[in-house]
Amino acid sequence: MIRVLTVDDSPTKRRFIRSILESDAELSVVGEATNGNEAVNLSRILKPDVVTMDLFMPEMDGFEAISQIMTTQPVPILALTSADLARLSFKALEAGALMILNTPVAASRHDPDAARLISTVKMLVGVKVVRRKIKPPALASEEQAIPPSPAQLLDASSLFRFREAQIVAIGASTGGPPALQSLFARLPANFPLPIVVVQHISIGFVAGLAQWLASSAALRVKIAENGEKLASGTIYIAAEQRHISILRQGIVALSLSTKTDTHCPSVNVLFESIAESYHGNAVGILLTGMGEDGARGLLRLRQAGAYTIAQDETSSVIFGMPKAAIERGAAVEALNLELISSRLTQLWANNR
């Protein structure tokens, strides 16, 4: 039985959440907290498998509660909020929460938000958590950017492929937002290539994700628009409920594709389009996440001659997506998240 602690100052919302979770035979709500203080205490006493956390509460808010729980009694935490508060809510990930979802408003497991709550709680059971709060690095600049150490440098043939890149494509899912924040915060403002990102995220949260990433990145961050031409030094976040492809000459194409990929937007769709349009002149990066989205596309990129990187198991919140890519032989190398930043900084240094 999966034991869940729910935290919300609204009795109605707590009742909804309990009803939704306990409609599944594998889930049991072992406690309810009405504010952050209670959440910290009950987390220590009950030792739940997962905590669902409201963020805006009296006495102690959810952000501080998450930080204290992750410092004293680490447990997977799922932050629940509304999309109109998304920009503020992403600070919960900095505090240590693993994911953010819309708070369900109907006590029915058939409601999309309710169904996603159930599946996400199950997914988070057993996921590794970090005891201490990790602060994002300072903004990168040309003066701060440090080339990788000699031990990290590529051999001549790999370096040639890396230097020839004209675009960087990144795919991520669970644990992706903090990984992206860490990655982008280390890149200098004059990084030479456009970066296109597919991040699996709840409906309504893409705009907040873009704003949150922009707050710690020296590069421009925006949501990709259909028909626009990619510009260097810009990070493009895939729009929600649309597949994103990059056509020749760097033109963005958004579509409601009939492809059978589970996710929309799909990392596979992005990677495969870049393999078609850019051939080997690209860098593909697959970050933390559950499932296999992106593994097939990363293989296509490598087969086309692109330089491909998978995040390693040690630094991944969930190793599913990178692992699937590595097992298929899709990754030229598997790197710790910090070394991925160094690798892209190396690309920047070689293009100065």
Secondary structure, 3 states (H helix, E strand, C coil): CEEEEEECCCHHHHHHHHHHHCCCCCEEEEEEECCHHHHHHHHHHHCCCEEEEECCCCCCCHHHHHHHHHHHCCCCEEEEECHHHHHHHCHHHHHCCCEEEECCCCCCCCCHHHHHHHHHHHHHCCCCCCCCCCCCCCCCCCCCCCCCCHHHCCCHHHHHHHHCCCCEEEEECCCHHHHHHHHHHCCCCCCCCCEEEEECCCCCCHHHHHHHHHCCCCCEEEECCCCCECCCCEEEECCCCCEEEEEHHHEEEEECCCCCCCCCCCHHHHHHHHHHHHCCCCEEEECCCCCCCCHHHHHHHHHCCCEEEEECCCCCCCCHHHHHHHHCCCCCEEECHHHHHHHHHHHHHHCC
